[in-house]
Amino acid sequence: MLTSELSPTAHIASITAKGHQRANAILRCFESRVCDLLVRTFTTYVRPLLEYNSVVWSPYLKSDNEAVEKVHRKYTKRIAGFKKLSYDQRLKILDLPSLELRRLYADLLWCYKIVLGVVDVTRDDFFQLCSTSITRGHMYKLSLYKPRCTNSKRSHFLHAEL
């Protein structure tokens, strides 16, 4: 879902509401408070909902990013023994990356697939390769540039030409 201004805010509000519902259902339904079990259920049932197709709708507004991360933040805080810890400490102890970091990994993986031609899209529609590089190495070591956008709304999308 995109608004007329090409903002994914409505979509993000929808998936975060569903994420909170699922996270709450997990915590209500499971009598066991074993940390590993609760983390596994979150990564199985909630995280895919929050990450599905994130390359397309990845939040660029701080409020949207915080809304997605709030689902993860709130769930990890409700695990027994983690309430007084900071979010970063909880993630470190649970050995979980933040959702923002996982979206970054997904974006980088998608860029890698585009550059190497693994997906059926034209690389030139997304990136321009700088051919005036003085570095040594393989041909993909060249710098990638995203074409300049004339519309500020399009500048936040990976594909600049809609």
C-alpha positions as CSV (number, residue, x, y, z in Angstrom):
1,M,0.0,0.0,0.0
2,L,1.3,3.4,-1.0
3,T,-0.3,6.8,-0.6
4,S,-0.6,9.3,-3.4
5,E,2.7,10.8,-2.2
6,L,4.4,7.4,-2.6
7,S,4.7,7.0,1.2
8,P,4.6,3.5,2.7
9,T,3.4,4.8,6.0
10,A,-0.1,3.3,5.7
11,H,1.4,-0.1,4.9
12,I,3.9,0.1,7.8
13,A,1.0,1.0,10.2
14,S,-0.9,-2.0,8.9
15,I,1.9,-4.5,9.3
16,T,3.0,-3.2,12.7
17,A,-0.5,-3.5,14.0
18,K,-0.6,-7.1,12.8
19,G,2.9,-7.7,14.3
20,H,1.8,-6.4,17.7
21,Q,-1.3,-8.6,17.6
22,R,0.7,-11.7,16.8
23,A,3.3,-10.9,19.4
24,N,0.7,-10.4,22.0
25,A,-1.1,-13.7,21.0
26,I,2.2,-15.6,21.4
27,L,2.8,-14.2,24.9
28,R,-0.8,-14.9,25.9
29,C,-0.9,-18.5,24.5
30,F,2.4,-19.9,25.6
31,E,2.6,-20.8,29.3
32,S,6.3,-21.5,29.0
33,R,8.5,-18.5,29.5
34,V,11.6,-20.2,28.1
35,C,13.6,-17.5,26.4
36,D,14.7,-19.6,23.4
37,L,11.2,-20.7,22.7
38,L,9.8,-17.2,22.8
39,V,12.5,-15.9,20.5
40,R,12.0,-18.7,18.1
41,T,8.3,-18.1,17.9
42,F,8.8,-14.4,17.3
43,T,11.3,-15.1,14.5
44,T,8.9,-17.7,13.0
45,Y,5.5,-15.9,13.2
46,V,6.1,-12.2,13.6
47,R,9.4,-11.3,11.9
48,P,8.4,-12.6,8.5
49,L,5.3,-10.4,8.6
50,L,7.5,-7.3,9.4
51,E,10.1,-8.1,6.7
52,Y,8.1,-9.5,3.8
53,N,9.0,-7.5,0.7
54,S,10.9,-4.9,2.7
55,V,13.0,-4.0,-0.3
56,V,9.9,-2.4,-1.8
57,W,8.5,-0.6,1.3
58,S,11.6,0.0,3.4
59,P,10.9,2.9,5.7
60,Y,12.8,6.1,5.1
61,L,11.1,8.2,7.7
62,K,12.3,8.0,11.3
63,S,8.8,7.6,12.6
64,D,8.1,4.6,10.3
65,N,11.4,3.0,11.2
66,E,10.7,3.4,14.9
67,A,7.2,2.0,14.4
68,V,8.5,-1.2,12.9
69,E,11.3,-1.5,15.5
70,K,8.8,-0.9,18.3
71,V,7.2,-4.3,17.7
72,H,10.6,-6.0,18.3
73,R,11.5,-3.7,21.2
74,K,8.2,-4.3,23.0
75,Y,8.3,-8.1,22.5
76,T,11.9,-8.5,23.8
77,K,11.1,-6.3,26.8
78,R,8.2,-8.6,27.8
79,I,10.5,-11.7,28.0
80,A,11.1,-12.6,31.6
81,G,14.3,-11.0,33.0
82,F,14.8,-8.5,30.1
83,K,12.5,-5.7,31.3
84,K,15.2,-3.5,32.8
85,L,17.8,-4.0,30.0
86,S,18.2,-1.6,27.1
87,Y,17.1,-2.7,23.7
88,D,20.7,-3.1,22.5
89,Q,21.5,-5.2,25.5
90,R,18.5,-7.4,25.0
91,L,19.4,-7.9,21.3
92,K,23.0,-8.8,22.2
93,I,21.9,-11.3,24.9
94,L,19.3,-12.9,22.6
95,D,21.8,-12.9,19.7
96,L,19.3,-11.1,17.4
97,P,20.0,-8.3,14.9
98,S,17.7,-5.3,14.8
99,L,15.0,-5.3,12.2
100,E,16.6,-2.2,10.7
101,L,19.9,-4.1,10.2
102,R,18.0,-7.0,8.6
103,R,16.3,-4.7,6.2
104,L,19.8,-3.3,5.3
105,Y,21.0,-6.8,4.6
106,A,18.0,-7.5,2.4
107,D,18.6,-4.2,0.4
108,L,22.3,-5.1,0.0
109,L,21.5,-8.6,-1.1
110,W,19.0,-7.3,-3.6
111,C,21.6,-4.8,-5.0
112,Y,24.1,-7.7,-5.3
113,K,21.6,-9.7,-7.2
114,I,20.9,-6.8,-9.6
115,V,24.5,-6.1,-10.3
116,L,25.4,-9.7,-10.9
117,G,22.3,-10.3,-13.1
118,V,20.8,-13.0,-10.8
119,V,17.4,-11.4,-11.1
120,D,15.6,-10.6,-14.3
121,V,15.9,-6.8,-14.2
122,T,18.1,-4.4,-16.1
123,R,21.0,-3.1,-14.0
124,D,21.1,0.2,-15.8
125,D,17.5,1.0,-14.7
126,F,18.7,1.0,-11.1
127,F,22.4,1.9,-11.1
128,Q,25.1,3.6,-13.1
129,L,28.6,2.2,-12.9
130,C,31.5,4.6,-12.6
131,S,34.0,3.6,-15.3
132,T,36.7,6.1,-14.2
133,S,37.9,4.1,-11.2
134,I,41.6,3.8,-10.3
135,T,41.2,0.8,-8.0
136,R,42.4,-2.6,-9.0
137,G,40.3,-5.7,-8.9
138,H,37.3,-7.2,-10.6
139,M,34.8,-5.2,-12.7
140,Y,32.2,-5.1,-9.9
141,K,34.6,-3.2,-7.6
142,L,33.6,-0.1,-9.5
143,S,31.4,2.5,-7.7
144,L,27.7,2.2,-8.1
145,Y,25.6,5.4,-8.4
146,K,21.9,5.7,-8.2
147,P,20.6,8.0,-11.0
148,R,19.7,11.5,-9.7
149,C,16.0,12.0,-9.1
150,T,14.2,15.2,-9.9
151,N,11.2,14.4,-7.7
152,S,11.9,14.2,-3.9
153,K,9.3,11.5,-3.5
154,R,11.0,9.2,-5.9
155,S,14.4,9.6,-4.4
156,H,13.6,7.2,-1.5
157,F,12.9,4.3,-3.8
158,L,15.6,2.0,-5.1
159,H,14.2,2.3,-8.6
160,A,14.2,6.0,-9.5
161,E,12.1,5.8,-12.7
162,L,8.6,4.7,-11.8
